[in-house]
Amino acid sequence: MSATILDGKKLAEELRAATAAEVAEFVRTTGVTPSLAVVLVGDDPASQVYVRNKQRACEHSGIFGRVHHLPAGVPFAELQELIERLNSDKTVHGILVQLPLPKHLDAGRIIDMLNPLKDVDGFHPENLGRLAQGRPRFLPCTPQGVQHLLLHYHLLPEGARVVVVGRSDIVGKPLALMLMQRGAGGEATVTVCHSRTRNLPDLTRSADVLVVAIGRPRFVTADMVRPGAAVVDVGINRVAEGLVGDVDFENVRKVAAWISPVPGGVGPLTIAMLLRNTLLAARLQQESFSSE
């Protein structure tokens, strides 16, 4: 048996085309172009690639994307001043601070400063709190991409047993909250595991859907997967032979029924969701301005 590939790249292309059409209609009816400000601090090569990809995706979707590139040693006060300026700029609808930040900058403090209506990553405490309460505003982009991928391939039946390996604020925690919500894309029974979970393989083998976001190359091996399961690999790791995920793809695909590749799986969907969130932010702010 060889698993069916969960083609995130193809799905992302479809979603981006749909978003581009919605952006064009929004511009036509309001005269406003959705705008995304990306804050990049330092010269981390991976971050620079991610930011270029986001800027290119914005251009192709009709969204105005602007990168604010600051030196690695920028003082906190200078970064704070930039965030405050972007918060108050009515022509800027979305703000994304590219992570990770240099060690002298507290990412939590920076995220807390963002206007929640412009927090298109969905990381602000207000937005995560709304998600926990079941009334989300912005869904974090990578978890949203995972959810869309599973929905597209009809892999989230009511009551499905989902095991998430990884408890980060960016992926693991919000994804768990999303998958146990009521309604489409939810209704799952979710277990969250991490590096200190006891008897981890016993738990991963219990999953109908296994989502891996632990940041360790090829961490999940074939013996940790139940035959016939769906496996979504969120990881992206640079090793000597190139990019690999958190799943031992070549061996796990012989056991699983469905598997996402790296690259070409969740990554493209993350950017597609960012574009959707930016358009949503523009809509929300336009409604807010119209009611003033």
Secondary structure, 3 states (H helix, E strand, C coil): CCCEECCHHHHHHHHHHHHHHHHHHHHHHHCCCCEEEEEEECCCHHHHHHHHHHHHHHHHHCCEEEEEEECCCCCHHHHHHHHHHHHHCCCCCEEEECCCCCCCCCHHHHHHHCCHHHECCCCCHHHHHHHHCCCCCCCCHHHHHHHHHHHHCCCCCCCCEEEEECCCCCCHHHHHHHHCCCCCCCCCEEEEECCCCCCHHHHHCCCCEEEECCCCCCCECHHHCCCCCEEEECCCEEECCEEECCECHHHHCCCCCEECCCCCCHHHHHHHHHHHHHHHHHHHHHHHHHCC
